[in-house]
Amino acid sequence: MNERRNTEAMTLRELAWLEGNYRRLDGSPWLAWEAIALCLENNMSFPDWVADYLLRSARSLLEAYGKSPVRPAAQALGFSALGSTTVDGFEQYLAAFRKLQMAIDAELEIANDVKSGRDEAWAVVAQRHGVAEGEIQQVWEEWSSGDRLRSSRVG
């Protein structure tokens, strides 16, 4: 029972963290999808901000029905930063998302295991993503400062 309560508390902290950064990053759909996955994995109801995102996306998708499938679908889901629909443009978008995902993973690892410290977080996340620890530290520092992430921000 205690373990279940701890898991729920950790999930609620993660959702609060995702919401704060969702708002800080002007509604990044990647963070909304992280929250959607977290809620579904933990059999939880969606918070209001996630439900609002899904409703806006559903309405936009219905509006886009019958138009060119790639751009309207991406825009309907909130991915307006796609730019062009070329393979290169999409790959750049995915690369920016990958950096954001690594930064989020590092932040969550630090928050969930405060005692081990950042060096341990870099190691765990680097292994998870198959990259060097220095790369994790760099993307986390960029992301947490908000400097470079704003210019290459996802969403």
N, C-alpha and C positions, 0 to 999 in steps of 0.2 A: 504494500500500500504506500509506504514511504517513498519507494523507488518511483512509483507511478506519479506521485505528487511532485517529486523532483524533476521528472521528465516533463511534466506539464508546465512547471515553473520555467524550465529552461526554454521550452517551446514558446511560451508567452514572452520571454525576454527576447528571443530571436525575432518574433513577430514585431515587437515594439521597435527593435533595432532596424528591421527592414522598413517599417513604416516611417521612421525618422529619416532614413536615408532616401526613401522613395520621395518624400516631400522635399528633402534637401536637393535632390537631383532632378527636380521638376517633373516628377512622375515617371521615372524610368520603368518601362514595362518589364525589364529583366527582373527587377526587384519584386514587382507584383507577381510574376511567375514563380519566383523563389518562394513567396508567401503561399501561393496556391498549392505548390508541391508540398510545402511543410504542413499546411492544413490537411490536405488529403492523406498524407502519410501518417498523420496523427489523429485522423478521424475527428477533426475539429471543424466548426463552422467558420466561414470566412469572416474576417473583420470587415467593418463597413467600408474602409478604404479599398479593400480588395473587391468586394461586391460592386462598388461604384466603378472600379476599373473594368470589371467584367461586363457590366451593363453598358458602359460607354463603348466598349469594344464590340459587343454584340450588335448594338444599334448601328455602329459604323460598318460592320461587316454586311449587315442587311442592306444598308444603303449602297454599298459597293457591289452588290450582287449583279453579275452580268457584265461587269467591266473587266478590264485587263486584270488577271488574277494576282500577279505578284505585287505590284505597287499598292493597289487598294487594300489588299489583305494585310500587307505590312503596316500601312498607315492606319487601318482600322484597329489594329492591335496596339497602336501607339508607337510603332517603330518608324517615326518620321525622319530619323537621321540616316536612313538607308542611302539617300542621295540617288545615285544611279542604280539600275537593276542589273548592272553587269556583274560578272563573276568576281572581278577585282574589287568592286565596290562592296559586294557582299562579304568577301573574304576580309576586307579591312574592318568591316562592321563586326564580324565574328572575332577578329583579333582583339578589338577594343573590348568586346564582351568577355573574352577569355581573361584579359587583364583585370577587368572588374570582378570577375568570379574569383580569381586568385586573391585579390585584395579583400573581398568579402569573406572568403574562407579563412584568411589570416586573421581578420578581425574577430570572427566567431571563435576561432581556435584560442586566441588571446583571452577573449571574454569568458569562454567556458573553462579554461584551465589557467587561471591567473597565477597559480603557484609556480608553474613551470617556466613562465616568462616567454619573451619574444623569440629568443634563439630556438627554443624548442618548437614554437609555433611555426617559425620559418621552415624548420626541418620536416615537420609533419606535413605541412601544406606543399612543400616542394616535392616530397615523395608522392603525395596524392596526385599532383599535376605533372610529374615527370620533368621537372625543371630544377635549376640550381637554386639553393637557398637565397643567394644574393638577388635573384630575380624576384622572388616573393617579397623580400624586404623592400626592394625598389618600388614595386607596384603598390605595396601597402603604404609606403611613405608618400608616394605621389597621390594616391587616392585619399589618404587621411588628411593631407594638406589641402586637397581640393584644387591644386594648381593645374597640373597637366590634364587631369581627368576632365575638368570642365571643357577644355578645348577639344578633347577627343571623346567626350562623354557619349554613352550609349543611351538611346531613347530619345 
